[in-house]
Amino acid sequence: MAFGSACFFVFLSNYITVSITPILVTLVTDFNITFTKAGYLITVNLLFLGLGNLFWIPLSEKIGKRPVLIACSGLFFVSTIWAAASRSWGSLFGARIVQGFAASVSEGLGPVIVADVYFLHERGLWVGVNLLTFTVGTSLGGIFSGLIANATPNWHWVYWHQVFLTGVLFLVIVLFQAETNFNRPQENESGEGLPASQLAAIRARVKSRWIKSLGVTSWYNRDFSIWWLWWRPFLTLRFPAVWFCILTYGVCLGWISFQITAQGALFPSAYNFSSLAVGNISCSYLVSSVVGCVAGGPLTDWTVQFITKRHGGYFAPESRLWCMIPPALVAPAGLMLWGAGIQNHLSSMVPIVGTAITYAVLCAVPGIGMTYVVDCYRPVSKETMTIVTAAKNTFAFGLSFSVFPWIAKDGLVKVSGFQVLIQSVILLTTIPMYLYGARLRQWTNKFII
C-alpha cells in the first residue's frame, strides 16, 4: 500500500497541475489578464513541484516518509480549497504555488520508495508504473477539467471536485501509507542467488514492518543533522549521470509543458475548440503514456536482463541506455507536427498526434534516466532523486516560462525547430554516457557521501 498511496499522490499532483488548461480562456476573461499571465498559473506551479523536494525529501529522511506525506497531503487539501474559493488572479496564483510546494514530495518519493522496497531487477517495472500514474494523471486532469468546465456555470467547480479528491488522498495517506525507511543491507541488492525461503522471509519481514509502522514516530535519523541532509542532494551534482538525467528529463518535461500551456489558447483560436474539446486533447495522452511507460519501464528491465545474460551475468547500468534510441528518434517528429500543424492550420489531428508523440517521449525518457541513476548510485538514491526532481522542474520551467511571448516573436514553426535542436543535442549525450559512463562512475564513486 505504501507504493500505491505514493502513486495516488503523484497522480493527483499532475491531475491538478494540468486541469487549468481547458479553462485558460475563461480565466483570461474573468480576471481580465493576458494569456502570458494566465500561463504562469501552470509554469510556476511546475517550478514549485520541483523546488519543494529540496525541503521535503531531506525532511523525510530525518523524520520518516509517513509524517511528511501526511503533512504534505493535508497542505495539498487545504491549498486546493483555497484555489476553489479564489476570486482574484493573485489569490489563485498563491494557491497554485502552495499546491505545487505541497505536492512536490509525490514526485521525488516515488522512485525512492521503489528503491526502498524492490530489488534491482524489479525497479525498472515499478519506476515505470510510478511514471504511468504520473502521466495518466496529466491525461485525466485535462479530460475531466474540460468536462466539468463545459457542464457547469463557472470555473470554480473544476477546483471544487478536486477538493473531494485531495480529501480522499489525505485519508488514504493517513490510513494506509506505511513507513518505508529502514536500514537495508547493501549485499544481495539484486536478490539474485538468495534461497527462496530467505527471500520469502525478507518480504514477510518488510510486510510486517509496514503493518507496525503506521505511527508517525517509527523512524528518526539520529546519524545526521537536518542541515546536513538538506545539503547532501547538492553534493550529488558532482555525478555526471545525475546531470544526464536532469537534462534529458527536463527538456522533455519543458516541451510538453510548453505545449499544454499553449494549447489552452491556440486550439480555441485556430480550431474553434471549446473547453471540452481542449480537455479532450488529453485523450491522446492516455494512449501515448502507456506506450512511453512500457518503453521506459519493463522494456529497460528486459533489455538489462538480455544484455546481462549475453555478458555472462555481468551487470552494467549503461545497458539501460540502449532504450533511449526509440524516443530520441521520434521526438523531433512530435515537436514539428505540433508546431507546423497549428501554424499552417492543418487538420487538428496533426498537432494532436504531435503532442501525443511528445508526451510518449516524456513518459519513456525519465524512466530510463532515473532507473539508470538509481542503479549507478543506490546508496544515495534519495539524494539523487531529490536533486533530479528539483533541477529538472527548474530547467523545464525555464524552457516553458515565456510560452506566449516566444510564439508571438518567432512563430510556431521556428519555435518548434529550436525545440528540436535543443532536445536532440541533449538526447545525443546518451552516446558519451554509454561509452564512458562506467569510467565516470568509477572516478566519481569517491564522492558518494
N, C-alpha and C positions, 0 to 999 in steps of 0.2 A: 504493500500500500504506500510505502514511502515514495517510491518512484512514481506510482500512479498519481499521488497527490501533487508531486512536483510537476508532472506533465499537465495536470489540470490547471495549475497556476500559470505555466508558460503559455498554455492555450488561451487563457483569458487575457493575459497581458497583451498578446498580439491581436486578439479579437477586438479589444477596446482601442488599441492604437490606430487601426485602420478604419474603425467604424465611422470615423468623421468624414471620410472621403465622399460618400454619397450625399452628405448634407453641406458640402463646402459652399455651393452656390447659395443655399438658404442662409448660412452664417454670414456670408458677404452682404446679403440684403438686410438681414435683421440687425447686424451690428454696424452697418454702413462702413465696412472696411474694404481694403484691397485684397485681391487673391493672394498676393505675397504675404500679407499679414495673416490671412486665414491659413496659409500653408505652414506657418510657424507652429500651429497647433499640432501638426504631425511631426515636423522635423525636431522641434525642441523636446517633445515627448520622447522621440527616438534617442536624443542625446542623453537624457537622464535615465533612460532604460539601460544605458551602458555605464554612466558615471556612478550610479548608485551602488554598483557592485564593489567599488573601491572601499565603500563603507561597510556594506552588509556582509560580504563573504569573509573578510578577516574576522568580523564580529562573530560569525557563525563558527569559525574555527576556535574562538576563545570560549564562547558560552554554549555552543551547540547549534545545530541547524534547526531543531524544532522550535525553540523560543524565538529565533529570528524569523522563521517562516510565519509563526503566529502573529508576531508584531507587524510584519510586512503585509500579510493578508488583511489584518484589521485596518491598517492605514490605507490600503488599497480600497477597501469597502467604504471608508469614510470619505476619501477623496472622490470616489465615484458619486456619492450623494451630493458632494459639493458641486461637481460638474453638472449633474442633473438640475440643480437648483440655480445655476448661474444665470444672471440676467445681463451680463456685460462681457465684452471680449476679454478684459483684464481678469475678471473672475474665472472665466473658463480657462484662460491661459495659465493662471496659477494652479488650478485644479489639475490640468494636464501635466504640469511639472511634477506635482506631488504624486500623481498616478504613476508616472514614469519612474520616479525615485523608489516608490514602494514596490512596484512590480519588477524592478531590475533584478532582484535576488533570484527570480524564477529562471532567468536565462543562465546566470552563472552557476547555479547549484545543480542544474540538470546533469551536465557531464560529470560533475564532481560526485554526485550520488551514484552515477553509473560506475565510476572508478571505485567507489566505496564498496559496492555490493556485487559487482560482476567480475568474472575473470577476464583475462586479456582477450581470449578468443571470442568472448561474448560482447565486447564493448562496442564494436562497430555496429552490430544489430541494434543495441539499446540506445546508443547515441542517435542512430537513425530514427528510432521510434520517438525519441525526445524531439528531434527536429521535425518529424512528421506532425506531432501535436502543435508545435510552433507554427508550422506552415498552414495546417488546416485551420488553426485559429485565425490567421490572417485572411484565409478564404471565406470562412463563415461570417467573420465580422463584417465584411463588406456586403455580403448577401443579406443578412438579417437586418443590418442597418438600413439598407435600401428598401426592404420590405416594410419596415416599421415607419420610415420617413414617408413612404408613399401612402400608408394607410392611416396615419394619424395627423392631427391638425398642426402640430409643431414639432421641432427637432428635439425638444427635451425628452420625449418618450424614448428616443434612441438610448439615452443615458439611464432613464428610469428602469428599463428592462435589464440594464447592466448592473444596477444596484442589487436586483434579485440574484443575479449570477455571482457577483462578488460576495454577497452574503452567504450563499451556499458554499463558495470556496472557503470562506473563513471557518465555517462549521466543519468542513471536510478536513482542513488542516488541524483544527483543534482536536477532532475526534480520532483521526487516522494517521496523521503524519508522525511517524516514529523517528527517533534519533538514530542517525546512521554513522555518527562519529564513533570510531573505536580504533584501537591500536592493532592494525592488521599487519602480520608478519610479511616481509618482502619476499621471502622464499616461496616457491610454488606459486608465483604470481599468475602463471597461465593456467594452473590447475592440472597441467599435464603430469601424468605419472603418479597421481595420487590414487591410492586404493579406493574402491567405491565406498567402502564403509567409512573411511576417513573423510571423503568428500561429502557424504550424507551427514556426517557428524558436524562438519563445518557449517553446512547450510542450516541444520537444525539449531545450532548454537546461535547463529545470526538471527534466525527467525524468532527464537525465544527472547533474544536480546531486544528485538523490535517490540515484542509484547510488553516487556518490562520498562521500555524507555519512553512511555507516553507521558511521563512527567516532564517538567521544564528544567530540572536541575540534574539530569542524569549525566551531563558532561560539563567539565570545566577544565580548560587547558592551563595548568599551572607552570608549564615549561617556558612559556614566552609571554612577554607583556603585550598588551593590545597595541601599543605603539609599534613594536617590532612586527607584529602580524599585519598592521596596516602598511608597513614599509616593504615587506617581503615581496608582494607582487611586482613592484617596480624593479626589483633586482632580476626578475626573470626576463627583462628586456635585453639582457646580455645573450640570450639564446636565439640564434638565427631562426630556428623552427617557429618560435613564438612570433617573430616579425612576419614570417611567411604566412602563418595563419591569420594574423591581424589584417594584412594587406589583401589576401585573397578573399577572405570573408567580408572585409569592409567594403571592397569595391563592388562585390555582388549585392550586398545589402544596400549600398548607396544608390545604385542604379535602379533597383526595384522600388526603393523609397521615392526616388525621383519620379518614376512613372506613376506610382499610386497617388502621390500628391498632385501631380499634374492632371491625371485623368478626371478628377472631380470638376475641373474647369474646362478641359479640352474636349471631352466627349459630348457634353451638352451643347457646346458651340459648333463643333464640327459635324456631329451626327444627330443633334437634337435629342440627346438621351435624357430621360427623366432620372430622378434619384434612384428609382427602382432599377432602371437599366444600368446605371453606373454601378450599383451594388452587384448586379448580376455578372459583371465582368469577372468578379471573383470566382465564378463557377469554373472558369478555365484554370484557376489556381489549384482547385481540388484535384484535377487530373494530373497536372504537371507536378504537384507536390508529391504524389505517390511515386511517379517515375523518378523524380530527383532524389527522394529519400531512399529508394531502393538502390540507386546508383551510389549514393553517399554512405549507405549503411551496410546491409547484407552483402552487397557486391564487393565491398572492400574486405570484408571478412573472408569471403570465398577466394578472392584474389590472394590474400595473405596466406591462406592455408595451402593453396595450389603452389605458390612460389616457394613457400617454406618446405613443402614436400620435395619439390624439384631440387632444393639446395640441401638435401639430407637432414632436414629438421632444423636448419639454422634460420632463426627469425631476424628480420631486419625491418624496422619501422618504415623504411623507404619503399617497401613493397606496396604500401597503400597508395603511393603517389602515381602508380600506373592508372588509377581510376580518375585522375584529373584530365586525362585525354579527352573523353567524350564531352564534358561540359566546356572545355576550352575551345573545342571545335564548333559547337553550336551557339555559343554565347554571342558572337558578332551578328549572326542572323537574327536573333531575337531583338537586339537593340535597333538594328536598321529597319526591320519590319515595322516596329512600333513608331519610330520617328518619321520614316518616309511615308508610311500608311496614313498617318494623321495629316501631315503637311500637304500631301497630294490628294487628300480626300478619297482615298481608295476605300473599298468595302470595309466596314467596321471590323470584319473578321480578321483583316490583315494585322492591324495593331493589336487586336486581342490575342491572336496566335503569337505575335511577337512578345507581348508581355508575359504570356504563359511560358514561353521558352526561357525568358529572363528569370522567371520565378523558379523554373526547374533547375536552372544553374545555381540559383541561391540555395536550393534545397540540397544539392549534391555537394557543392564545394565545402561548406562548413563541416559536414560530417567527416569528410576525408581529412581536412586540415586539423580539426580538433582531436580526432582519434589519433592522428599522427603525433601531435604534441604530447598527448597523454602517454602514448607508447614510449616516446623519447624521454620524458621526464616525469614518470609516475610518482616519485617521491614528492614532487612539488606540483602535482596536478591542480590542486586548489588554487595555488598562486598563479599558475599559467592561465587557467580558465578565467580567473578574475581579471587579469590584465588584458587578455584577449577580448573578453566581452566589453570592457570599458573602452579599449582603444579602437576596436572595430566599429563600435557605435559612434565614437567621436569622429573617426575617419569618414564613416557613412554620412554623418551629419554635415561635415564639411563639403562633401560631394553634392549633397542634395539641398543644402540650405537655401541657395538663391535659385530656386526652380524657375519661377516665372520671369525674373529679370534676364536670366540666361537664355531662355527660349525667345523672349522679345528681342534680344540683341542679335542672336545668331541664327535663329530658326531651328526647327526640329531636326532637319536632316544633318545640318552641320553639328548640332549638339550631339546627335547620335554617333556621328563619325568620331568626334572627340572621345566619346564614351567607349567606343570600340577600341580605339588606340590605347587609352589608359588601361582598360581591362585586359587587353591582350598582352601588353608589356608585363603587367603584374602576374598573370597566369603563367607566362613563359618562365618565371622564376622557378617553376616546378622542376625544370631541367637541371639547373645547378644544384637545387636541393636534393634531387635524386642522385646526382653524380657525387656530390661532396658532403651530403648530409651526415653520413657515418663519421667521416673525418671531423666535421664541425662538432658533432655530438661528443666525440672523444675529447676534443680540445676544450669544450665548454662544461664537461662534467665536473670539473673542479669548482665551478661556480654554484653547484647545487647547494642550497642552504639548509 
